[in-house]
Amino acid sequence: MITISEKAANQVKSLQNNKAVRVSVTSGGCSGLTYQLDFVDAPAPNDEVFVLHNITLCCDKKSFFYLIGTELDFSDGLQGKGFFFNNPNASRTCACGESFSL
């Protein structure tokens, strides 16, 4: 399962315009894999789908393998503002937090 913190849920609701949130992983970044976060009209037919805080989160099956147990969170602190991923599967992350490796 992929979860979303209450803080991230509130931020998504202010941006989403009734769209689903697609979370995925692509090749790239300094650590090998990069997180992707997008708004989509609807989940794809083969997506893993989770509804949390009245938000539909969807993820393709390949990305889900890398994201099992991950929490989408949001920070608005002094060090920066934005969404970030708490991924228990990541063995290494880059300094910016946008890429990881297993």
Short mmCIF file of the C-alpha atoms (twelve columns), coordinates in Angstrom:
data_MODEL
# 
_entry.id   MODEL 
# 
loop_
_atom_site.group_PDB 
_atom_site.id 
_atom_site.type_symbol 
_atom_site.label_atom_id 
_atom_site.label_alt_id 
_atom_site.label_comp_id 
_atom_site.label_asym_id 
_atom_site.label_seq_id 
_atom_site.Cartn_x 
_atom_site.Cartn_y 
_atom_site.Cartn_z 
_atom_site.pdbx_PDB_model_num 
ATOM 1   C CA . MET A 1   0.000   0.000  0.000   1 
ATOM 2   C CA . ILE A 2   1.022   3.596  -0.594  1 
ATOM 3   C CA . THR A 3   -0.206  6.128  1.954   1 
ATOM 4   C CA . ILE A 4   -0.505  9.892  2.125   1 
ATOM 5   C CA . SER A 5   -0.015  12.011 5.227   1 
ATOM 6   C CA . GLU A 6   -2.722  14.398 6.337   1 
ATOM 7   C CA . LYS A 7   -0.471  17.381 5.569   1 
ATOM 8   C CA . ALA A 8   0.160   16.116 2.018   1 
ATOM 9   C CA . ALA A 9   -3.541  15.323 1.591   1 
ATOM 10  C CA . ASN A 10  -4.492  18.887 2.481   1 
ATOM 11  C CA . GLN A 11  -1.980  20.244 -0.034  1 
ATOM 12  C CA . VAL A 12  -3.171  17.851 -2.773  1 
ATOM 13  C CA . LYS A 13  -6.786  18.878 -2.174  1 
ATOM 14  C CA . SER A 14  -5.845  22.522 -2.691  1 
ATOM 15  C CA . LEU A 15  -4.238  21.665 -6.062  1 
ATOM 16  C CA . GLN A 16  -5.987  18.648 -7.519  1 
ATOM 17  C CA . ASN A 17  -9.177  20.010 -9.082  1 
ATOM 18  C CA . ASN A 18  -10.919 16.607 -8.631  1 
ATOM 19  C CA . LYS A 19  -8.179  14.626 -10.357 1 
ATOM 20  C CA . ALA A 20  -6.429  11.455 -9.236  1 
ATOM 21  C CA . VAL A 21  -2.811  11.542 -8.098  1 
ATOM 22  C CA . ARG A 22  -0.441  9.277  -10.051 1 
ATOM 23  C CA . VAL A 23  2.701   8.211  -8.226  1 
ATOM 24  C CA . SER A 24  5.379   6.473  -10.270 1 
ATOM 25  C CA . VAL A 25  9.058   5.656  -10.538 1 
ATOM 26  C CA . THR A 26  11.213  6.241  -13.611 1 
ATOM 27  C CA . SER A 27  14.869  5.568  -14.395 1 
ATOM 28  C CA . GLY A 28  17.138  8.526  -13.811 1 
ATOM 29  C CA . GLY A 29  18.420  10.889 -11.185 1 
ATOM 30  C CA . CYS A 30  21.718  10.669 -9.364  1 
ATOM 31  C CA . SER A 31  20.716  7.514  -7.476  1 
ATOM 32  C CA . GLY A 32  19.197  5.579  -10.389 1 
ATOM 33  C CA . LEU A 33  15.430  5.889  -9.832  1 
ATOM 34  C CA . THR A 34  13.319  9.052  -9.715  1 
ATOM 35  C CA . TYR A 35  9.929   9.717  -8.148  1 
ATOM 36  C CA . GLN A 36  7.182   11.106 -10.379 1 
ATOM 37  C CA . LEU A 37  4.010   12.797 -9.124  1 
ATOM 38  C CA . ASP A 38  1.240   13.875 -11.530 1 
ATOM 39  C CA . PHE A 39  -2.465  14.657 -11.618 1 
ATOM 40  C CA . VAL A 40  -4.526  12.490 -13.993 1 
ATOM 41  C CA . ASP A 41  -8.202  12.375 -14.930 1 
ATOM 42  C CA . ALA A 42  -8.550  8.715  -13.930 1 
ATOM 43  C CA . PRO A 43  -6.403  5.694  -13.043 1 
ATOM 44  C CA . ALA A 44  -5.246  3.457  -15.896 1 
ATOM 45  C CA . PRO A 45  -7.006  0.055  -16.175 1 
ATOM 46  C CA . ASN A 46  -4.154  -1.950 -14.583 1 
ATOM 47  C CA . ASP A 47  -3.176  0.548  -11.870 1 
ATOM 48  C CA . GLU A 48  -3.003  -0.179 -8.171  1 
ATOM 49  C CA . VAL A 49  -5.548  2.248  -6.666  1 
ATOM 50  C CA . PHE A 50  -5.842  3.568  -3.108  1 
ATOM 51  C CA . VAL A 51  -8.388  6.043  -1.751  1 
ATOM 52  C CA . LEU A 52  -7.118  7.922  1.299   1 
ATOM 53  C CA . HIS A 53  -8.390  11.200 2.776   1 
ATOM 54  C CA . ASN A 54  -10.896 11.282 -0.145  1 
ATOM 55  C CA . ILE A 55  -7.979  11.360 -2.599  1 
ATOM 56  C CA . THR A 56  -7.490  8.699  -5.264  1 
ATOM 57  C CA . LEU A 57  -3.843  7.631  -5.489  1 
ATOM 58  C CA . CYS A 58  -2.901  5.418  -8.430  1 
ATOM 59  C CA . CYS A 59  0.310   3.676  -9.389  1 
ATOM 60  C CA . ASP A 60  1.358   1.390  -12.242 1 
ATOM 61  C CA . LYS A 61  2.285   -2.131 -11.161 1 
ATOM 62  C CA . LYS A 62  6.012   -1.789 -11.955 1 
ATOM 63  C CA . SER A 63  6.349   1.392  -9.890  1 
ATOM 64  C CA . PHE A 64  4.280   -0.129 -7.084  1 
ATOM 65  C CA . PHE A 65  7.004   -2.749 -6.590  1 
ATOM 66  C CA . TYR A 66  9.424   0.073  -5.633  1 
ATOM 67  C CA . LEU A 67  6.866   2.024  -3.602  1 
ATOM 68  C CA . ILE A 68  5.257   -0.601 -1.329  1 
ATOM 69  C CA . GLY A 69  4.967   0.946  2.133   1 
ATOM 70  C CA . THR A 70  5.859   4.467  0.933   1 
ATOM 71  C CA . GLU A 71  4.194   7.551  2.394   1 
ATOM 72  C CA . LEU A 72  3.688   10.710 0.357   1 
ATOM 73  C CA . ASP A 73  4.299   13.664 2.673   1 
ATOM 74  C CA . PHE A 74  4.565   17.446 2.398   1 
ATOM 75  C CA . SER A 75  6.982   19.914 3.954   1 
ATOM 76  C CA . ASP A 76  6.583   23.656 4.195   1 
ATOM 77  C CA . GLY A 77  9.583   24.270 6.418   1 
ATOM 78  C CA . LEU A 78  12.535  26.602 6.163   1 
ATOM 79  C CA . GLN A 79  14.603  24.058 4.220   1 
ATOM 80  C CA . GLY A 80  12.133  23.965 1.354   1 
ATOM 81  C CA . LYS A 81  8.529   23.458 0.426   1 
ATOM 82  C CA . GLY A 82  7.163   20.513 -1.472  1 
ATOM 83  C CA . PHE A 83  6.089   16.903 -1.604  1 
ATOM 84  C CA . PHE A 84  8.511   14.177 -0.611  1 
ATOM 85  C CA . PHE A 85  8.456   10.399 -0.308  1 
ATOM 86  C CA . ASN A 86  9.179   8.379  2.844   1 
ATOM 87  C CA . ASN A 87  10.197  5.138  1.161   1 
ATOM 88  C CA . PRO A 88  11.248  2.282  3.484   1 
ATOM 89  C CA . ASN A 89  12.598  0.327  0.485   1 
ATOM 90  C CA . ALA A 90  15.200  2.939  -0.499  1 
ATOM 91  C CA . SER A 91  18.704  1.930  0.522   1 
ATOM 92  C CA . ARG A 92  20.164  5.222  -0.700  1 
ATOM 93  C CA . THR A 93  18.736  8.608  -1.647  1 
ATOM 94  C CA . CYS A 94  20.340  11.633 -3.223  1 
ATOM 95  C CA . ALA A 95  20.782  14.871 -1.294  1 
ATOM 96  C CA . CYS A 96  17.746  16.521 -2.907  1 
ATOM 97  C CA . GLY A 97  15.515  13.515 -2.108  1 
ATOM 98  C CA . GLU A 98  14.180  13.201 -5.639  1 
ATOM 99  C CA . SER A 99  15.954  9.977  -6.547  1 
ATOM 100 C CA . PHE A 100 16.773  6.724  -4.803  1 
ATOM 101 C CA . SER A 101 18.134  3.235  -5.235  1 
ATOM 102 C CA . LEU A 102 17.243  -0.148 -3.746  1 
# 
